[in-house]
Amino acid sequence: MADDRDDVSRRGERPAYTLYRSKPRSLRDRLRGQQAGLDELRPGGDGAPPKARRAARGRRRLTPGRVLLWPALALVGWLGLSLVLFLVSAQLRAGDVSDEAKEALSDGGYPLTSANTILILGSDARPEGTKEPGANPGGPSRSDTIMLWRIGGGRNARLSIPRDTVVDIPGFGQQKINAAYAFGGAALAIRTVEGYLGTPIHHVMEVDFEHFPDLIDALGGIDVRTGRVCAEINGGRRNGGVTLRLRRGENHLDGKQALALARTRKNDCNPAENDLTRAKRQQQILAAMKDRVVSPGAFVRLPWISWQAPPALRTDMGGPTLLGVFAAAATGGNAPTRVLRPESFLTLPDGGSGLVVSEAERQAAVRALLDG
């Protein structure tokens, strides 16, 4: 390389070289370059420390997706809390139904996907010291409420059996159907209803009247349309009971009032009412509870409702199965209701009078229940 330069010098020639010139930069280009350098030094830039870059990434722009994320997470958390409370509460009530009652039941599928027939029983048991007419505090209790509920698999129907309906009770002969519970508890009531209607029963629910008002109150009360009702339950308010004074039309009831209405045998404002009227009222109360559960306002109360629902019932079902029943009820629409209608009266050996239902009425009622 040095020899080549010497040869060029001796010949008097100028050495060749290439001149590189940069294109003049405009003011805009210079400003952009300066801005890029500054961006690198910003908290999120590549030239910034790692901790500053991480902090900058945490301060991302708000987008519609991020705005909806937190409410969605809150919704899932609220539903999850309600589910856990329901399952824990149901587990605490497990075992309240006798083994004999469980053995009397027929096998059924999961209530949300398969049709099940549930026997709902409400006894006339009253606390000691009650002054309610007809009550038998401390003695065997009869079933005030006897209702079949067909639910699940797209089915949703109810059938009430008047408590004075005359049936054959296994081992006791002809009696009013409500005596089966007094003679043999839920187990004998199951066998009696199965034999009378000829349809298997898959589950049983016994209404716990001590906790039933708490469930109604957790719902925020219920709205029921009635005629005029004037009644005193458990001796009325002056004796520690409940006094009902309901106007004709829609009435908002708290837990104690709803229970009193379900128990009302004698309406002083309408003496013509009978046990069929009471069965219809009980149907109305159940329908009103269902409407309240699926109302928007129930979502705010959902954890309280979830906790209070299992204690209001004694049932053979565990938490998941009971949850399937309530889910089927919430999504299955309004259930058609029917009350088994008697055609005549019968005098029983003990001198009491019972209701006789024809075979045709029984068959029609069962068909409506199973097909509803």
MOURTA-V653625 format. One record per residue. N is the residue number from 1. PHI is phi in whole degrees, 0 to 359 (* if undefined). NEAR is the number of other C-alpha atoms within 12 Angstrom. D_CENTER is the distance of its C-alpha to the mean C-alpha in Angstrom with 1 decimal. Layout:
BEGIN
N|PHI|NEAR|D_CENTER  N|PHI|NEAR|D_CENTER
END
This chain:
BEGIN
1|*|7|95.6  2|293|8|98.3  3|298|9|101.1  4|296|13|99.6  5|293|15|99.5  6|296|14|103.2  7|297|14|104.2  8|295|15|102.6  9|293|14|104.4  10|296|12|107.8  11|278|11|107.4  12|76|10|106.7  13|270|12|103.4  14|279|12|100.3  15|295|14|97.4  16|273|10|94.5  17|209|6|91.1  18|255|6|87.9  19|257|6|86.6  20|258|6|82.8  21|238|7|81.7  22|276|7|78.3  23|289|7|77.1  24|304|9|77.1  25|271|12|73.5  26|283|11|72.4  27|299|10|70.9  28|295|11|67.5  29|296|13|67.7  30|298|13|68.8  31|294|13|65.9  32|296|14|63.4  33|297|15|64.8  34|296|14|64.6  35|296|15|61.0  36|298|16|60.1  37|295|16|61.7  38|294|17|59.8  39|298|17|56.5  40|295|19|57.1  41|271|18|57.6  42|292|21|54.4  43|305|21|51.4  44|262|22|49.8  45|284|22|53.1  46|292|19|54.6  47|275|17|57.3  48|281|19|54.9  49|298|16|54.0  50|305|17|51.0  51|297|16|49.0  52|292|19|49.6  53|295|21|48.6  54|295|17|45.2  55|295|16|44.6  56|292|18|45.5  57|296|14|43.1  58|290|13|40.2  59|261|12|41.1  60|280|13|40.2  61|292|11|40.0  62|286|11|36.6  63|234|9|35.3  64|305|10|32.4  65|296|11|30.8  66|290|13|31.2  67|295|13|30.0  68|276|13|26.6  69|297|14|26.3  70|294|13|25.3  71|299|14|22.5  72|294|14|21.1  73|296|14|21.5  74|295|13|19.8  75|297|17|16.7  76|297|14|16.6  77|296|16|17.1  78|296|21|14.4  79|293|23|11.8  80|296|17|13.7  81|299|22|13.8  82|297|27|10.1  83|297|28|10.0  84|297|22|13.0  85|298|26|12.0  86|297|32|9.1  87|294|29|11.7  88|294|24|14.5  89|297|29|13.0  90|295|31|12.3  91|295|26|15.8  92|294|21|17.3  93|265|26|16.3  94|299|24|17.6  95|91|19|20.7  96|287|27|20.0  97|268|28|20.6  98|293|23|24.3  99|297|16|25.9  100|297|20|27.5  101|294|32|24.2  102|297|28|23.1  103|292|20|26.5  104|282|29|26.2  105|277|34|23.3  106|267|23|24.0  107|285|20|23.0  108|219|23|20.3  109|278|21|19.1  110|292|26|15.9  111|300|34|13.3  112|289|28|12.4  113|245|21|16.1  114|235|22|17.7  115|291|33|17.6  116|232|40|16.9  117|252|41|17.8  118|246|41|15.9  119|267|44|17.9  120|255|38|16.2  121|237|45|18.8  122|229|39|19.4  123|275|37|22.8  124|263|40|25.4  125|299|31|26.0  126|229|30|27.1  127|292|20|28.4  128|301|14|32.1  129|90|17|34.1  130|294|24|32.0  131|248|22|34.1  132|289|30|31.7  133|299|20|33.8  134|87|21|33.0  135|282|27|31.2  136|230|22|32.5  137|297|20|31.8  138|87|15|32.7  139|255|16|33.3  140|300|20|31.4  141|261|27|28.3  142|263|34|27.7  143|270|39|24.5  144|294|40|23.9  145|245|46|20.9  146|226|46|21.2  147|219|41|18.9  148|255|46|18.3  149|236|45|15.3  150|262|44|16.2  151|217|44|13.5  152|102|37|13.8  153|61|27|16.8  154|87|26|16.9  155|263|30|16.8  156|196|37|14.9  157|207|38|17.0  158|226|40|17.3  159|223|40|20.5  160|261|45|21.5  161|249|47|24.6  162|305|37|26.7  163|294|41|27.4  164|266|37|31.1  165|294|43|31.3  166|277|35|34.2  167|219|36|33.6  168|266|26|35.4  169|266|29|33.8  170|309|24|35.1  171|87|14|37.9  172|229|19|37.9  173|75|17|38.9  174|288|28|38.1  175|209|33|35.7  176|293|41|32.9  177|297|44|29.7  178|288|40|28.1  179|285|37|30.9  180|301|39|29.6  181|293|37|27.1  182|291|29|29.9  183|283|25|32.3  184|214|27|30.2  185|64|30|26.6  186|297|43|23.7  187|299|35|26.0  188|289|35|28.4  189|298|45|25.8  190|297|44|24.5  191|297|35|28.1  192|293|41|29.0  193|293|45|26.4  194|300|29|27.0  195|292|20|30.7  196|287|32|30.5  197|261|32|28.4  198|71|18|29.5  199|230|28|26.2  200|291|29|24.7  201|245|40|21.5  202|261|37|19.5  203|214|41|17.0  204|227|45|17.0  205|232|41|14.7  206|252|41|16.7  207|290|36|15.4  208|267|30|16.7  209|293|30|18.2  210|292|24|19.3  211|257|23|15.8  212|303|34|14.1  213|299|33|15.7  214|295|29|14.5  215|292|38|10.8  216|299|38|12.2  217|293|29|14.3  218|297|30|11.7  219|286|38|10.3  220|87|30|13.9  221|86|32|14.8  222|227|35|14.5  223|249|27|17.3  224|231|34|18.9  225|267|25|22.2  226|225|30|24.6  227|276|21|28.3  228|290|22|30.2  229|231|35|28.9  230|232|27|31.2  231|210|30|30.3  232|236|32|30.6  233|250|37|28.3  234|55|34|29.6  235|85|24|32.9  236|80|23|31.6  237|300|20|31.5  238|292|12|35.1  239|249|15|34.3  240|88|18|31.2  241|264|23|28.9  242|233|28|27.2  243|252|28|29.3  244|259|33|27.6  245|223|26|29.5  246|255|28|27.5  247|276|17|29.3  248|291|16|29.2  249|117|13|26.6  250|276|17|23.4  251|233|25|22.5  252|266|28|20.1  253|243|30|19.1  254|273|27|18.2  255|299|29|16.8  256|295|31|20.3  257|292|36|21.1  258|296|41|18.1  259|295|40|18.9  260|298|38|22.5  261|295|44|22.0  262|296|40|20.2  263|268|39|23.3  264|299|43|26.0  265|265|35|28.7  266|241|27|31.5  267|257|29|31.4  268|295|21|34.7  269|277|21|34.4  270|207|19|34.2  271|298|16|35.8  272|285|14|35.6  273|294|21|31.9  274|222|20|31.1  275|293|32|28.4  276|294|31|27.4  277|296|32|26.6  278|294|32|24.4  279|298|36|22.5  280|294|35|22.0  281|297|33|20.8  282|298|41|18.2  283|297|36|17.0  284|298|32|17.0  285|296|36|14.9  286|298|37|12.1  287|296|29|12.6  288|294|29|12.8  289|296|37|9.5  290|297|32|7.9  291|298|27|10.5  292|290|31|9.7  293|297|34|6.2  294|269|26|8.1  295|280|18|11.2  296|301|13|13.1  297|295|17|13.3  298|291|26|9.7  299|297|22|10.6  300|295|21|13.3  301|266|27|11.3  302|305|32|8.6  303|299|28|10.5  304|292|30|11.0  305|298|38|7.6  306|299|37|6.9  307|285|31|10.4  308|272|32|10.3  309|295|42|7.6  310|299|40|9.9  311|297|35|13.0  312|284|32|12.3  313|225|38|12.7  314|253|39|15.6  315|214|39|15.1  316|284|38|17.1  317|278|37|14.3  318|280|30|14.2  319|304|31|11.6  320|299|24|11.9  321|292|30|12.0  322|296|37|9.0  323|297|30|7.1  324|296|29|9.1  325|296|40|8.2  326|293|32|4.5  327|294|26|6.3  328|294|32|9.1  329|293|36|7.8  330|290|25|6.8  331|255|23|10.2  332|266|28|12.2  333|77|21|13.4  334|280|25|14.2  335|281|33|15.2  336|293|28|18.8  337|243|30|19.6  338|212|33|22.7  339|247|36|24.4  340|299|39|27.1  341|258|30|30.3  342|281|26|33.4  343|248|17|36.9  344|198|15|39.0  345|243|18|39.3  346|222|22|40.6  347|274|18|42.4  348|272|20|41.4  349|304|14|44.0  350|277|11|42.8  351|94|10|43.6  352|283|16|40.1  353|246|19|39.0  354|240|28|36.2  355|259|30|34.8  356|250|31|35.9  357|251|29|33.9  358|290|21|36.0  359|296|18|35.6  360|297|16|35.3  361|295|20|32.4  362|298|30|30.6  363|296|19|31.2  364|295|21|30.1  365|294|32|26.8  366|293|33|26.1  367|299|20|27.0  368|296|25|24.7  369|293|33|21.8  370|286|32|22.6  371|265|23|23.5  372|288|28|20.7
END
